[in-house]
Amino acid sequence: MKRKILALFTLIGLVMAIETPEYTVRGRYGKVEIRDYKSMVVAVTQVSQPYRSALSEGFRRIASYIFGGNNQKMEIAMTAPVISTRLDSETEAHEVLFVMPKKHQLNNLPIPNLDSVQLEEWKLSKVAAISFGGWATDKRASHYEQELKKKVQKLGLETYGKYMVAQYNSPWAIPPFRKNEILIRIKSN
């Protein structure tokens, strides 16, 4: 019975597979990967609210854009992950973004109806990443951020920018099947 349930969830996962950003793995060190990402176009918004509500509000704004809330009423395919960054702890400012499908360039995407949603070209370049399952709560994300920070320091790598939380699953995916990552940019040697 357990095998049938697992097979069903695997099949659902394959059928619901969506596009993710392209990257090359440059090294693996236990749970940590060093990656090189290609450029990508993102739809981004900033929200000043506590973590959980900021993610919800940011997701709602960008989902509105990709579901036709733009000057062409064009629907844009959903991708993964949804990426968030805490910009400022005092003001609880967060940035939330969706990566646009690879077939789109910055110049061929429609203009968002909401002024709070912007389109940008994003260059992550070299990144350290650590994956974890379950829910990406503020507490769990902070735990894995510290774990990644320790490993990056141990490897003698220099980071820059803010830590990012990448969530790959829809809200209805149950915890054992969820995939999340913490990402941080690292300087090239």
N, C-alpha and C positions, 0 to 999 in steps of 0.2 A: 504494500500500500504506500509506504514512504517513497519508494522508487517511482511510482506512478505520479504522486504529487510533485516530486522533484522534476520529473520529465515534463509535466504540464507547465510548471513555472519556467523551465528552460525553453520550452517551445514558445511560450508567451513572450519571453525575453528576446528570442530570435525574431519573432514576427514584429515586435515593437522596436527593433533596433533602429537607432537614429544616428545621424552623422555626429562625429566628434572631431575636434581639431587634430591636425596632422602634426606629429612630432617623431623624432628619432631618439631612441634611448642610447645615451653615450656611456652609461655605466650603472651598475646595480650594486648597492652596498647594504645588504640586509633588506629592510623594508623600504629603503630610500632609492629612488631612481634619479639620475641626472639626465635631463632631456633637452633637446633643441627643438623649439616650436617654430613652425612657419608663421608668417604674418597672417593675420585674420582681421576680418571686419566684425565689429561688435556694436550692439545697441546697448547703451548704458544709461543708467539713471542714478541720482544720488538721493538718499533718504536719511533724514535725521530722526531716527526712532530707535528704540531698543532692538537688538539683534533679530529676534524672531519676527517682530512686526515690520521691521525694515525689509527683511527678505520677502515677506508676504506682499508688502506694498510695492517694492521694486519689481517683483515677479509680475504683479498685476499690471503695472504700467507697461512693461516690455511685452507681455503677452498681448495686451491691447494692440500694440504696434504690429506684431507679427500676425495677428488674426484679422487684419484689415484696417486698423486704426491709423491710416496713413493717407497721404494725398492721392494715392492711386487706388485705394481700397483693395490693395493687393495682399493676399495671404502668403506668408513666408513660412517655409517648413521649420518645425521645431528642431533644435539641436541639443546636444548635451556637451558639457555641463552648464548649469547656471552657476556663475562665479560671483562671489561677494567678497568685499574687502572692508574692514573697519578702518575708516579714514581718521577718525578722531574719537577717542574714548570719552572725553568730557562732554562733547555735544552729541555723542552717539551717532555720528555721521557714518553712513555706509554707502558703498558703491555696489550696485547690482548690475550684472550684465549677462546678455545672451550672445553667443557667437553666432554670426550669420552663416548660412550654408555657403560652402566653398564656391558655388557657381555664381555668387553675387560679388560684385566689386562695390566699393564705396560710391562710385559715380552712377551705378545703375539701380540703387535701392531707392524706394520711395521715401519721402520726407515724413517723419512722425507727426501725427496730429497733436500730440502732447509736447509742449515746450520742454518738459522735464526729461524727455528721452532724446538722446543724442546718438549720432552714428560716428564711429571713429575707426581708424585703422590702428590695430594693436600689434605690437611687436614684443612678445614675451621673451623670445630668444632662448637663452640658457636658463633652465629652471631646475630646482631640486623639488622632488615631490614625494609625499608619503600617502599611502592609501589606507582607508579604514572603512568598516561597514557600520551598519546601524544608522541612527539619526545623527545628523551633524548639528547637534545642539551647541550653544555657545560654550558650555563647559567641556564637551568632548572635543570640539574644534580647538580650544585652547590647550587641552592636553596633548593633542597630536602636533600642534604648532611647537610646543616645548620639546617634544620628542624629535621633531625635524630640526629644530634649532640646535640641539645637542649634537646630532649626527653631522650636520653641516660644519659646526665648529670643529668636531673631531677630525673631519676630512680636510680641514684647513681652507675651506672655501669662504669667500667673501660675498655676503648678500647685500642686496639693495632693494628699496621699495617696501611695501607692506605685504604681510602674509595674506594669501587668498584662500578662500574655502570654495572648492569645486564640488557641486552636488550633481550626480548623474541620473537620478531616478525621479519618476513622477511621485507626487505626494502619496499616492495609494500603494506604492511598493512597500512591502513589509520589511522590517529591519534586517532579517537574515539575508535578504537579497539586495540590499542597498550598497551603493559604492560612492564613496566620497574621497576627496583628496585635499591635502594642504599643499599649496605651492608657494615657492619664494624664488624670486629672480636671483641669479648668482652671476658674478662678474666672470668674464672669460679670461683665461690665463694666456 
